[in-house]
Amino acid sequence: MPKAKPENVKISNDTYTRYFSENVKAKEVTETIEKALAYYFANVENE
């Protein structure tokens, strides 16, 4: 079975600027989102 192609996701400018400043690099944004999702799913599964 072929691997599913991941979809790109966009977030609103309001959400982005709420959590990230203008000078943050894309790599840092990606790492932060990955950590936040890992934390979220680890805690949701335990509820």
C-alpha positions as CSV (number, residue, x, y, z in Angstrom):
1,M,0.0,0.0,0.0
2,P,1.5,3.4,-1.0
3,K,2.3,5.9,1.8
4,A,-0.2,8.7,2.2
5,K,1.1,12.0,1.1
6,P,1.2,14.5,4.0
7,E,-0.9,17.6,3.6
8,N,0.3,21.1,4.1
9,V,-1.5,23.1,6.8
10,K,-1.7,26.8,7.1
11,I,-2.3,28.8,10.3
12,S,-3.7,32.2,10.5
13,N,-1.4,35.2,10.8
14,D,-3.1,36.0,14.2
15,T,-2.2,32.5,15.5
16,Y,1.3,32.7,14.2
17,T,2.1,36.1,15.7
18,R,0.6,35.1,19.0
19,Y,3.3,32.4,19.5
20,F,6.2,33.5,17.3
21,S,8.1,36.8,16.8
22,E,9.1,38.1,13.4
23,N,12.7,36.9,13.6
24,V,12.0,33.3,14.4
25,K,13.4,30.9,11.7
26,A,11.2,28.4,10.0
27,K,13.2,25.5,11.5
28,E,12.5,26.7,15.0
29,V,8.8,27.1,14.3
30,T,8.7,23.6,13.0
31,E,10.5,22.2,16.0
32,T,8.2,24.1,18.4
33,I,5.1,22.8,16.7
34,E,6.4,19.3,16.7
35,K,7.1,19.4,20.4
36,A,3.7,21.0,21.1
37,L,1.9,18.3,19.2
38,A,3.9,15.5,20.9
39,Y,3.0,17.0,24.3
40,Y,-0.6,17.4,23.3
41,F,-1.1,13.9,22.0
42,A,0.8,12.4,24.9
43,N,-1.6,14.1,27.3
44,V,-4.8,13.6,25.4
45,E,-4.2,9.8,25.3
46,N,-4.0,9.8,29.1
47,E,-7.3,11.4,29.7
